[in-house]
Amino acid sequence: MSDNTRPESGMRREIEQKWGKFSAREIAALKDNEDLVMQVQTKYQLDKVQAQHDVDAFAQGRQI
């Protein structure tokens, strides 16, 4: 949306549902899947391998 406070539809909305620790602004600011991996790693205190696995399983080949 134009005010950049709500996630867009599609994958960003799914991110909001799966990872509830993200604010709408953080989701809107995500650049790519690698950025999502880094954010998941930080927010959920996971190692990079686990965060990458979680994002890959979630994204199923899709890109933000």
CHARMM internal coordinates of N, CA and C (Angstrom, degrees):
IC EDIT
DIST 1 N 1 CA 1.4424
DIST 1 CA 1 C 1.5216
ANGL 1 N 1 CA 1 C 109.76
DIST 1 C 2 N 1.2505
ANGL 1 CA 1 C 2 N 116.80
DIHE 1 N 1 CA 1 C 2 N 165.38
DIST 2 N 2 CA 1.4560
ANGL 1 C 2 N 2 CA 120.12
DIHE 1 CA 1 C 2 N 2 CA -172.27
DIST 2 CA 2 C 1.5210
ANGL 2 N 2 CA 2 C 114.10
DIHE 1 C 2 N 2 CA 2 C -69.52
DIST 2 C 3 N 1.3315
ANGL 2 CA 2 C 3 N 118.79
DIHE 2 N 2 CA 2 C 3 N -27.00
DIST 3 N 3 CA 1.4648
ANGL 2 C 3 N 3 CA 118.85
DIHE 2 CA 2 C 3 N 3 CA -179.51
DIST 3 CA 3 C 1.5238
ANGL 3 N 3 CA 3 C 112.53
DIHE 2 C 3 N 3 CA 3 C -82.99
DIST 3 C 4 N 1.3314
ANGL 3 CA 3 C 4 N 117.14
DIHE 3 N 3 CA 3 C 4 N -4.40
DIST 4 N 4 CA 1.4630
ANGL 3 C 4 N 4 CA 123.28
DIHE 3 CA 3 C 4 N 4 CA 174.46
DIST 4 CA 4 C 1.5315
ANGL 4 N 4 CA 4 C 112.76
DIHE 3 C 4 N 4 CA 4 C 60.86
DIST 4 C 5 N 1.3244
ANGL 4 CA 4 C 5 N 117.98
DIHE 4 N 4 CA 4 C 5 N 25.89
DIST 5 N 5 CA 1.4615
ANGL 4 C 5 N 5 CA 120.81
DIHE 4 CA 4 C 5 N 5 CA 178.33
DIST 5 CA 5 C 1.5262
ANGL 5 N 5 CA 5 C 111.86
DIHE 4 C 5 N 5 CA 5 C -108.88
DIST 5 C 6 N 1.3121
ANGL 5 CA 5 C 6 N 118.06
DIHE 5 N 5 CA 5 C 6 N -13.73
DIST 6 N 6 CA 1.4610
ANGL 5 C 6 N 6 CA 121.75
DIHE 5 CA 5 C 6 N 6 CA 177.21
DIST 6 CA 6 C 1.5156
ANGL 6 N 6 CA 6 C 108.87
DIHE 5 C 6 N 6 CA 6 C -115.94
DIST 6 C 7 N 1.3231
ANGL 6 CA 6 C 7 N 116.99
DIHE 6 N 6 CA 6 C 7 N 139.12
DIST 7 N 7 CA 1.4590
ANGL 6 C 7 N 7 CA 118.34
DIHE 6 CA 6 C 7 N 7 CA 178.41
DIST 7 CA 7 C 1.5231
ANGL 7 N 7 CA 7 C 111.01
DIHE 6 C 7 N 7 CA 7 C -64.22
DIST 7 C 8 N 1.3045
ANGL 7 CA 7 C 8 N 115.34
DIHE 7 N 7 CA 7 C 8 N 152.82
DIST 8 N 8 CA 1.4552
ANGL 7 C 8 N 8 CA 120.77
DIHE 7 CA 7 C 8 N 8 CA 175.35
DIST 8 CA 8 C 1.5195
ANGL 8 N 8 CA 8 C 108.95
DIHE 7 C 8 N 8 CA 8 C -70.02
DIST 8 C 9 N 1.2962
ANGL 8 CA 8 C 9 N 115.46
DIHE 8 N 8 CA 8 C 9 N 170.66
DIST 9 N 9 CA 1.4621
ANGL 8 C 9 N 9 CA 119.08
DIHE 8 CA 8 C 9 N 9 CA 177.94
DIST 9 CA 9 C 1.5251
ANGL 9 N 9 CA 9 C 110.10
DIHE 8 C 9 N 9 CA 9 C -71.75
DIST 9 C 10 N 1.2973
ANGL 9 CA 9 C 10 N 116.19
DIHE 9 N 9 CA 9 C 10 N 177.06
DIST 10 N 10 CA 1.4543
ANGL 9 C 10 N 10 CA 121.14
DIHE 9 CA 9 C 10 N 10 CA 176.88
DIST 10 CA 10 C 1.5177
ANGL 10 N 10 CA 10 C 113.40
DIHE 9 C 10 N 10 CA 10 C 76.95
DIST 10 C 11 N 1.3113
ANGL 10 CA 10 C 11 N 115.11
DIHE 10 N 10 CA 10 C 11 N -133.04
DIST 11 N 11 CA 1.4585
ANGL 10 C 11 N 11 CA 120.82
DIHE 10 CA 10 C 11 N 11 CA -172.49
DIST 11 CA 11 C 1.5218
ANGL 11 N 11 CA 11 C 112.04
DIHE 10 C 11 N 11 CA 11 C -61.47
DIST 11 C 12 N 1.3077
ANGL 11 CA 11 C 12 N 118.23
DIHE 11 N 11 CA 11 C 12 N -38.17
DIST 12 N 12 CA 1.4710
ANGL 11 C 12 N 12 CA 119.99
DIHE 11 CA 11 C 12 N 12 CA 179.89
DIST 12 CA 12 C 1.5316
ANGL 12 N 12 CA 12 C 111.23
DIHE 11 C 12 N 12 CA 12 C -63.98
DIST 12 C 13 N 1.3042
ANGL 12 CA 12 C 13 N 117.39
DIHE 12 N 12 CA 12 C 13 N -37.22
DIST 13 N 13 CA 1.4645
ANGL 12 C 13 N 13 CA 120.39
DIHE 12 CA 12 C 13 N 13 CA 176.70
DIST 13 CA 13 C 1.5308
ANGL 13 N 13 CA 13 C 109.99
DIHE 12 C 13 N 13 CA 13 C -65.93
DIST 13 C 14 N 1.3313
ANGL 13 CA 13 C 14 N 116.07
DIHE 13 N 13 CA 13 C 14 N -38.67
DIST 14 N 14 CA 1.4589
ANGL 13 C 14 N 14 CA 120.35
DIHE 13 CA 13 C 14 N 14 CA 178.06
DIST 14 CA 14 C 1.5352
ANGL 14 N 14 CA 14 C 111.06
DIHE 13 C 14 N 14 CA 14 C -65.50
DIST 14 C 15 N 1.3330
ANGL 14 CA 14 C 15 N 116.65
DIHE 14 N 14 CA 14 C 15 N -36.57
DIST 15 N 15 CA 1.4690
ANGL 14 C 15 N 15 CA 120.94
DIHE 14 CA 14 C 15 N 15 CA 176.63
DIST 15 CA 15 C 1.5219
ANGL 15 N 15 CA 15 C 109.25
DIHE 14 C 15 N 15 CA 15 C -60.62
DIST 15 C 16 N 1.3166
ANGL 15 CA 15 C 16 N 116.56
DIHE 15 N 15 CA 15 C 16 N -44.36
DIST 16 N 16 CA 1.4681
ANGL 15 C 16 N 16 CA 121.52
DIHE 15 CA 15 C 16 N 16 CA 179.47
DIST 16 CA 16 C 1.5335
ANGL 16 N 16 CA 16 C 110.61
DIHE 15 C 16 N 16 CA 16 C -59.39
DIST 16 C 17 N 1.3220
ANGL 16 CA 16 C 17 N 117.05
DIHE 16 N 16 CA 16 C 17 N -39.48
DIST 17 N 17 CA 1.4602
ANGL 16 C 17 N 17 CA 121.01
DIHE 16 CA 16 C 17 N 17 CA -179.59
DIST 17 CA 17 C 1.5248
ANGL 17 N 17 CA 17 C 111.99
DIHE 16 C 17 N 17 CA 17 C -73.30
DIST 17 C 18 N 1.3264
ANGL 17 CA 17 C 18 N 117.34
DIHE 17 N 17 CA 17 C 18 N -39.48
DIST 18 N 18 CA 1.4709
ANGL 17 C 18 N 18 CA 120.75
DIHE 17 CA 17 C 18 N 18 CA -176.60
DIST 18 CA 18 C 1.5192
ANGL 18 N 18 CA 18 C 112.44
DIHE 17 C 18 N 18 CA 18 C -76.61
DIST 18 C 19 N 1.3190
ANGL 18 CA 18 C 19 N 116.97
DIHE 18 N 18 CA 18 C 19 N -45.17
DIST 19 N 19 CA 1.4576
ANGL 18 C 19 N 19 CA 121.44
DIHE 18 CA 18 C 19 N 19 CA -175.82
DIST 19 CA 19 C 1.5211
ANGL 19 N 19 CA 19 C 108.95
DIHE 18 C 19 N 19 CA 19 C -114.98
DIST 19 C 20 N 1.3139
ANGL 19 CA 19 C 20 N 116.80
DIHE 19 N 19 CA 19 C 20 N 88.10
DIST 20 N 20 CA 1.4630
ANGL 19 C 20 N 20 CA 122.86
DIHE 19 CA 19 C 20 N 20 CA -173.53
DIST 20 CA 20 C 1.5150
ANGL 20 N 20 CA 20 C 115.68
DIHE 19 C 20 N 20 CA 20 C -68.87
DIST 20 C 21 N 1.3194
ANGL 20 CA 20 C 21 N 117.78
DIHE 20 N 20 CA 20 C 21 N -9.50
DIST 21 N 21 CA 1.4650
ANGL 20 C 21 N 21 CA 119.50
DIHE 20 CA 20 C 21 N 21 CA -179.60
DIST 21 CA 21 C 1.5283
ANGL 21 N 21 CA 21 C 112.61
DIHE 20 C 21 N 21 CA 21 C -78.91
DIST 21 C 22 N 1.3291
ANGL 21 CA 21 C 22 N 117.97
DIHE 21 N 21 CA 21 C 22 N -9.61
DIST 22 N 22 CA 1.4620
ANGL 21 C 22 N 22 CA 121.39
DIHE 21 CA 21 C 22 N 22 CA -179.69
DIST 22 CA 22 C 1.5219
ANGL 22 N 22 CA 22 C 110.67
DIHE 21 C 22 N 22 CA 22 C -84.45
DIST 22 C 23 N 1.3154
ANGL 22 CA 22 C 23 N 116.06
DIHE 22 N 22 CA 22 C 23 N 137.02
DIST 23 N 23 CA 1.4641
ANGL 22 C 23 N 23 CA 119.82
DIHE 22 CA 22 C 23 N 23 CA 172.08
DIST 23 CA 23 C 1.5297
ANGL 23 N 23 CA 23 C 107.98
DIHE 22 C 23 N 23 CA 23 C -80.57
DIST 23 C 24 N 1.3083
ANGL 23 CA 23 C 24 N 115.95
DIHE 23 N 23 CA 23 C 24 N 162.32
DIST 24 N 24 CA 1.4617
ANGL 23 C 24 N 24 CA 120.49
DIHE 23 CA 23 C 24 N 24 CA 177.78
DIST 24 CA 24 C 1.5267
ANGL 24 N 24 CA 24 C 110.54
DIHE 23 C 24 N 24 CA 24 C -60.21
DIST 24 C 25 N 1.3174
ANGL 24 CA 24 C 25 N 117.17
DIHE 24 N 24 CA 24 C 25 N -37.42
DIST 25 N 25 CA 1.4775
ANGL 24 C 25 N 25 CA 120.77
DIHE 24 CA 24 C 25 N 25 CA 179.15
DIST 25 CA 25 C 1.5295
ANGL 25 N 25 CA 25 C 110.73
DIHE 24 C 25 N 25 CA 25 C -64.95
DIST 25 C 26 N 1.3297
ANGL 25 CA 25 C 26 N 117.10
DIHE 25 N 25 CA 25 C 26 N -41.53
DIST 26 N 26 CA 1.4668
ANGL 25 C 26 N 26 CA 120.23
DIHE 25 CA 25 C 26 N 26 CA 179.08
DIST 26 CA 26 C 1.5242
ANGL 26 N 26 CA 26 C 110.85
DIHE 25 C 26 N 26 CA 26 C -63.36
DIST 26 C 27 N 1.3121
ANGL 26 CA 26 C 27 N 116.53
DIHE 26 N 26 CA 26 C 27 N -41.35
DIST 27 N 27 CA 1.4637
ANGL 26 C 27 N 27 CA 120.28
DIHE 26 CA 26 C 27 N 27 CA 179.09
DIST 27 CA 27 C 1.5276
ANGL 27 N 27 CA 27 C 110.10
DIHE 26 C 27 N 27 CA 27 C -65.05
DIST 27 C 28 N 1.3082
ANGL 27 CA 27 C 28 N 116.85
DIHE 27 N 27 CA 27 C 28 N -44.22
DIST 28 N 28 CA 1.4655
ANGL 27 C 28 N 28 CA 120.57
DIHE 27 CA 27 C 28 N 28 CA 179.73
DIST 28 CA 28 C 1.5253
ANGL 28 N 28 CA 28 C 111.79
DIHE 27 C 28 N 28 CA 28 C -63.21
DIST 28 C 29 N 1.3265
ANGL 28 CA 28 C 29 N 116.86
DIHE 28 N 28 CA 28 C 29 N -28.73
DIST 29 N 29 CA 1.4710
ANGL 28 C 29 N 29 CA 120.98
DIHE 28 CA 28 C 29 N 29 CA -177.37
DIST 29 CA 29 C 1.5273
ANGL 29 N 29 CA 29 C 113.52
DIHE 28 C 29 N 29 CA 29 C -84.86
DIST 29 C 30 N 1.3322
ANGL 29 CA 29 C 30 N 118.29
DIHE 29 N 29 CA 29 C 30 N -8.38
DIST 30 N 30 CA 1.4616
ANGL 29 C 30 N 30 CA 120.37
DIHE 29 CA 29 C 30 N 30 CA -179.83
DIST 30 CA 30 C 1.5220
ANGL 30 N 30 CA 30 C 110.37
DIHE 29 C 30 N 30 CA 30 C -60.32
DIST 30 C 31 N 1.3355
ANGL 30 CA 30 C 31 N 115.68
DIHE 30 N 30 CA 30 C 31 N 133.41
DIST 31 N 31 CA 1.4657
ANGL 30 C 31 N 31 CA 121.24
DIHE 30 CA 30 C 31 N 31 CA -176.57
DIST 31 CA 31 C 1.5274
ANGL 31 N 31 CA 31 C 112.22
DIHE 30 C 31 N 31 CA 31 C -92.07
DIST 31 C 32 N 1.3180
ANGL 31 CA 31 C 32 N 116.05
DIHE 31 N 31 CA 31 C 32 N -40.55
DIST 32 N 32 CA 1.4610
ANGL 31 C 32 N 32 CA 120.21
DIHE 31 CA 31 C 32 N 32 CA -176.00
DIST 32 CA 32 C 1.5191
ANGL 32 N 32 CA 32 C 108.53
DIHE 31 C 32 N 32 CA 32 C -162.49
DIST 32 C 33 N 1.3315
ANGL 32 CA 32 C 33 N 116.21
DIHE 32 N 32 CA 32 C 33 N -178.42
DIST 33 N 33 CA 1.4629
ANGL 32 C 33 N 33 CA 119.79
DIHE 32 CA 32 C 33 N 33 CA -177.59
DIST 33 CA 33 C 1.5240
ANGL 33 N 33 CA 33 C 112.21
DIHE 32 C 33 N 33 CA 33 C -64.39
DIST 33 C 34 N 1.3271
ANGL 33 CA 33 C 34 N 117.36
DIHE 33 N 33 CA 33 C 34 N -34.35
DIST 34 N 34 CA 1.4639
ANGL 33 C 34 N 34 CA 120.38
DIHE 33 CA 33 C 34 N 34 CA 178.62
DIST 34 CA 34 C 1.5339
ANGL 34 N 34 CA 34 C 110.28
DIHE 33 C 34 N 34 CA 34 C -63.93
DIST 34 C 35 N 1.3080
ANGL 34 CA 34 C 35 N 115.96
DIHE 34 N 34 CA 34 C 35 N -38.43
DIST 35 N 35 CA 1.4618
ANGL 34 C 35 N 35 CA 120.70
DIHE 34 CA 34 C 35 N 35 CA 176.24
DIST 35 CA 35 C 1.5345
ANGL 35 N 35 CA 35 C 109.68
DIHE 34 C 35 N 35 CA 35 C -63.24
DIST 35 C 36 N 1.3257
ANGL 35 CA 35 C 36 N 117.11
DIHE 35 N 35 CA 35 C 36 N -41.03
DIST 36 N 36 CA 1.4604
ANGL 35 C 36 N 36 CA 121.18
DIHE 35 CA 35 C 36 N 36 CA 176.65
DIST 36 CA 36 C 1.5226
ANGL 36 N 36 CA 36 C 110.65
DIHE 35 C 36 N 36 CA 36 C -61.81
DIST 36 C 37 N 1.3196
ANGL 36 CA 36 C 37 N 117.68
DIHE 36 N 36 CA 36 C 37 N -41.77
DIST 37 N 37 CA 1.4761
ANGL 36 C 37 N 37 CA 121.33
DIHE 36 CA 36 C 37 N 37 CA 177.65
DIST 37 CA 37 C 1.5226
ANGL 37 N 37 CA 37 C 109.79
DIHE 36 C 37 N 37 CA 37 C -57.76
DIST 37 C 38 N 1.3296
ANGL 37 CA 37 C 38 N 116.72
DIHE 37 N 37 CA 37 C 38 N -48.40
DIST 38 N 38 CA 1.4684
ANGL 37 C 38 N 38 CA 120.31
DIHE 37 CA 37 C 38 N 38 CA -178.91
DIST 38 CA 38 C 1.5326
ANGL 38 N 38 CA 38 C 111.50
DIHE 37 C 38 N 38 CA 38 C -62.39
DIST 38 C 39 N 1.3270
ANGL 38 CA 38 C 39 N 116.47
DIHE 38 N 38 CA 38 C 39 N -39.20
DIST 39 N 39 CA 1.4616
ANGL 38 C 39 N 39 CA 120.01
DIHE 38 CA 38 C 39 N 39 CA -179.41
DIST 39 CA 39 C 1.5356
ANGL 39 N 39 CA 39 C 111.59
DIHE 38 C 39 N 39 CA 39 C -70.03
DIST 39 C 40 N 1.3299
ANGL 39 CA 39 C 40 N 116.35
DIHE 39 N 39 CA 39 C 40 N -41.45
DIST 40 N 40 CA 1.4728
ANGL 39 C 40 N 40 CA 120.34
DIHE 39 CA 39 C 40 N 40 CA 177.19
DIST 40 CA 40 C 1.5244
ANGL 40 N 40 CA 40 C 109.35
DIHE 39 C 40 N 40 CA 40 C -62.93
DIST 40 C 41 N 1.3106
ANGL 40 CA 40 C 41 N 116.38
DIHE 40 N 40 CA 40 C 41 N -43.27
DIST 41 N 41 CA 1.4654
ANGL 40 C 41 N 41 CA 121.34
DIHE 40 CA 40 C 41 N 41 CA 179.07
DIST 41 CA 41 C 1.5275
ANGL 41 N 41 CA 41 C 110.38
DIHE 40 C 41 N 41 CA 41 C -57.60
DIST 41 C 42 N 1.3027
ANGL 41 CA 41 C 42 N 117.06
DIHE 41 N 41 CA 41 C 42 N -45.19
DIST 42 N 42 CA 1.4676
ANGL 41 C 42 N 42 CA 121.98
DIHE 41 CA 41 C 42 N 42 CA -178.27
DIST 42 CA 42 C 1.5260
ANGL 42 N 42 CA 42 C 111.92
DIHE 41 C 42 N 42 CA 42 C -71.29
DIST 42 C 43 N 1.3210
ANGL 42 CA 42 C 43 N 116.75
DIHE 42 N 42 CA 42 C 43 N -50.89
DIST 43 N 43 CA 1.4737
ANGL 42 C 43 N 43 CA 121.15
DIHE 42 CA 42 C 43 N 43 CA -174.88
DIST 43 CA 43 C 1.5286
ANGL 43 N 43 CA 43 C 112.50
DIHE 42 C 43 N 43 CA 43 C -64.33
DIST 43 C 44 N 1.3296
ANGL 43 CA 43 C 44 N 115.94
DIHE 43 N 43 CA 43 C 44 N -36.73
DIST 44 N 44 CA 1.4596
ANGL 43 C 44 N 44 CA 120.14
DIHE 43 CA 43 C 44 N 44 CA -174.46
DIST 44 CA 44 C 1.5185
ANGL 44 N 44 CA 44 C 113.03
DIHE 43 C 44 N 44 CA 44 C -107.11
DIST 44 C 45 N 1.3258
ANGL 44 CA 44 C 45 N 116.91
DIHE 44 N 44 CA 44 C 45 N 7.03
DIST 45 N 45 CA 1.4635
ANGL 44 C 45 N 45 CA 123.29
DIHE 44 CA 44 C 45 N 45 CA 177.09
DIST 45 CA 45 C 1.5288
ANGL 45 N 45 CA 45 C 111.84
DIHE 44 C 45 N 45 CA 45 C 51.51
DIST 45 C 46 N 1.3343
ANGL 45 CA 45 C 46 N 114.73
DIHE 45 N 45 CA 45 C 46 N 50.28
DIST 46 N 46 CA 1.4608
ANGL 45 C 46 N 46 CA 121.69
DIHE 45 CA 45 C 46 N 46 CA 178.08
DIST 46 CA 46 C 1.5156
ANGL 46 N 46 CA 46 C 109.21
DIHE 45 C 46 N 46 CA 46 C -103.73
DIST 46 C 47 N 1.3242
ANGL 46 CA 46 C 47 N 116.52
DIHE 46 N 46 CA 46 C 47 N 158.04
DIST 47 N 47 CA 1.4536
ANGL 46 C 47 N 47 CA 117.56
DIHE 46 CA 46 C 47 N 47 CA 171.49
DIST 47 CA 47 C 1.5316
ANGL 47 N 47 CA 47 C 107.43
DIHE 46 C 47 N 47 CA 47 C -76.52
DIST 47 C 48 N 1.3146
ANGL 47 CA 47 C 48 N 115.65
DIHE 47 N 47 CA 47 C 48 N 163.26
DIST 48 N 48 CA 1.4689
ANGL 47 C 48 N 48 CA 120.56
DIHE 47 CA 47 C 48 N 48 CA -173.88
DIST 48 CA 48 C 1.5258
ANGL 48 N 48 CA 48 C 112.01
DIHE 47 C 48 N 48 CA 48 C -60.92
DIST 48 C 49 N 1.3162
ANGL 48 CA 48 C 49 N 117.45
DIHE 48 N 48 CA 48 C 49 N -38.74
DIST 49 N 49 CA 1.4674
ANGL 48 C 49 N 49 CA 121.07
DIHE 48 CA 48 C 49 N 49 CA -178.92
DIST 49 CA 49 C 1.5283
ANGL 49 N 49 CA 49 C 110.24
DIHE 48 C 49 N 49 CA 49 C -61.91
DIST 49 C 50 N 1.3170
ANGL 49 CA 49 C 50 N 116.95
DIHE 49 N 49 CA 49 C 50 N -45.20
DIST 50 N 50 CA 1.4630
ANGL 49 C 50 N 50 CA 120.26
DIHE 49 CA 49 C 50 N 50 CA -179.76
DIST 50 CA 50 C 1.5260
ANGL 50 N 50 CA 50 C 111.26
DIHE 49 C 50 N 50 CA 50 C -67.21
DIST 50 C 51 N 1.3285
ANGL 50 CA 50 C 51 N 117.11
DIHE 50 N 50 CA 50 C 51 N -43.51
DIST 51 N 51 CA 1.4680
ANGL 50 C 51 N 51 CA 120.83
DIHE 50 CA 50 C 51 N 51 CA 178.35
DIST 51 CA 51 C 1.5245
ANGL 51 N 51 CA 51 C 110.46
DIHE 50 C 51 N 51 CA 51 C -61.01
DIST 51 C 52 N 1.3426
ANGL 51 CA 51 C 52 N 116.94
DIHE 51 N 51 CA 51 C 52 N -42.43
DIST 52 N 52 CA 1.4643
ANGL 51 C 52 N 52 CA 121.01
DIHE 51 CA 51 C 52 N 52 CA 178.76
DIST 52 CA 52 C 1.5200
ANGL 52 N 52 CA 52 C 110.59
DIHE 51 C 52 N 52 CA 52 C -62.75
DIST 52 C 53 N 1.3217
ANGL 52 CA 52 C 53 N 116.63
DIHE 52 N 52 CA 52 C 53 N -43.59
DIST 53 N 53 CA 1.4630
ANGL 52 C 53 N 53 CA 121.44
DIHE 52 CA 52 C 53 N 53 CA 178.71
DIST 53 CA 53 C 1.5280
ANGL 53 N 53 CA 53 C 110.56
DIHE 52 C 53 N 53 CA 53 C -60.40
DIST 53 C 54 N 1.3323
ANGL 53 CA 53 C 54 N 116.50
DIHE 53 N 53 CA 53 C 54 N -46.14
DIST 54 N 54 CA 1.4727
ANGL 53 C 54 N 54 CA 120.99
DIHE 53 CA 53 C 54 N 54 CA -179.05
DIST 54 CA 54 C 1.5291
ANGL 54 N 54 CA 54 C 111.30
DIHE 53 C 54 N 54 CA 54 C -62.06
DIST 54 C 55 N 1.3295
ANGL 54 CA 54 C 55 N 116.34
DIHE 54 N 54 CA 54 C 55 N -44.94
DIST 55 N 55 CA 1.4671
ANGL 54 C 55 N 55 CA 120.16
DIHE 54 CA 54 C 55 N 55 CA -179.83
DIST 55 CA 55 C 1.5234
ANGL 55 N 55 CA 55 C 110.68
DIHE 54 C 55 N 55 CA 55 C -67.04
DIST 55 C 56 N 1.3392
ANGL 55 CA 55 C 56 N 117.22
DIHE 55 N 55 CA 55 C 56 N -42.62
DIST 56 N 56 CA 1.4708
ANGL 55 C 56 N 56 CA 119.97
DIHE 55 CA 55 C 56 N 56 CA 179.16
DIST 56 CA 56 C 1.5329
ANGL 56 N 56 CA 56 C 111.03
DIHE 55 C 56 N 56 CA 56 C -61.10
DIST 56 C 57 N 1.3270
ANGL 56 CA 56 C 57 N 116.66
DIHE 56 N 56 CA 56 C 57 N -43.50
DIST 57 N 57 CA 1.4673
ANGL 56 C 57 N 57 CA 120.84
DIHE 56 CA 56 C 57 N 57 CA 179.79
DIST 57 CA 57 C 1.5248
ANGL 57 N 57 CA 57 C 110.22
DIHE 56 C 57 N 57 CA 57 C -64.44
DIST 57 C 58 N 1.3102
ANGL 57 CA 57 C 58 N 116.60
DIHE 57 N 57 CA 57 C 58 N -38.56
DIST 58 N 58 CA 1.4591
ANGL 57 C 58 N 58 CA 121.62
DIHE 57 CA 57 C 58 N 58 CA 179.31
DIST 58 CA 58 C 1.5235
ANGL 58 N 58 CA 58 C 111.36
DIHE 57 C 58 N 58 CA 58 C -69.67
DIST 58 C 59 N 1.3208
ANGL 58 CA 58 C 59 N 116.91
DIHE 58 N 58 CA 58 C 59 N -47.87
DIST 59 N 59 CA 1.4707
ANGL 58 C 59 N 59 CA 121.84
DIHE 58 CA 58 C 59 N 59 CA -172.08
DIST 59 CA 59 C 1.5184
ANGL 59 N 59 CA 59 C 112.62
DIHE 58 C 59 N 59 CA 59 C -73.32
DIST 59 C 60 N 1.3208
ANGL 59 CA 59 C 60 N 117.76
DIHE 59 N 59 CA 59 C 60 N -32.16
DIST 60 N 60 CA 1.4681
ANGL 59 C 60 N 60 CA 122.60
DIHE 59 CA 59 C 60 N 60 CA -179.82
DIST 60 CA 60 C 1.5317
ANGL 60 N 60 CA 60 C 111.60
DIHE 59 C 60 N 60 CA 60 C 48.27
DIST 60 C 61 N 1.3394
ANGL 60 CA 60 C 61 N 115.48
DIHE 60 N 60 CA 60 C 61 N 47.95
DIST 61 N 61 CA 1.4553
ANGL 60 C 61 N 61 CA 120.01
DIHE 60 CA 60 C 61 N 61 CA 176.29
DIST 61 CA 61 C 1.5225
ANGL 61 N 61 CA 61 C 114.97
DIHE 60 C 61 N 61 CA 61 C 87.92
DIST 61 C 62 N 1.3268
ANGL 61 CA 61 C 62 N 117.19
DIHE 61 N 61 CA 61 C 62 N -9.48
DIST 62 N 62 CA 1.4714
ANGL 61 C 62 N 62 CA 119.73
DIHE 61 CA 61 C 62 N 62 CA 179.43
DIST 62 CA 62 C 1.5225
ANGL 62 N 62 CA 62 C 109.98
DIHE 61 C 62 N 62 CA 62 C -79.57
DIST 62 C 63 N 1.2950
ANGL 62 CA 62 C 63 N 116.45
DIHE 62 N 62 CA 62 C 63 N 156.12
DIST 63 N 63 CA 1.4569
ANGL 62 C 63 N 63 CA 122.93
DIHE 62 CA 62 C 63 N 63 CA 175.64
DIST 63 CA 63 C 1.5207
ANGL 63 N 63 CA 63 C 109.44
DIHE 62 C 63 N 63 CA 63 C -116.31
DIST 63 C 64 N 1.3214
ANGL 63 CA 63 C 64 N 114.80
DIHE 63 N 63 CA 63 C 64 N 148.35
DIST 64 N 64 CA 1.4696
ANGL 63 C 64 N 64 CA 119.82
DIHE 63 CA 63 C 64 N 64 CA 177.48
DIST 64 CA 64 C 1.5076
ANGL 64 N 64 CA 64 C 108.16
DIHE 63 C 64 N 64 CA 64 C -66.90
END
COOR INIT
IC SEED 1 N 1 CA 1 C
IC BUILD
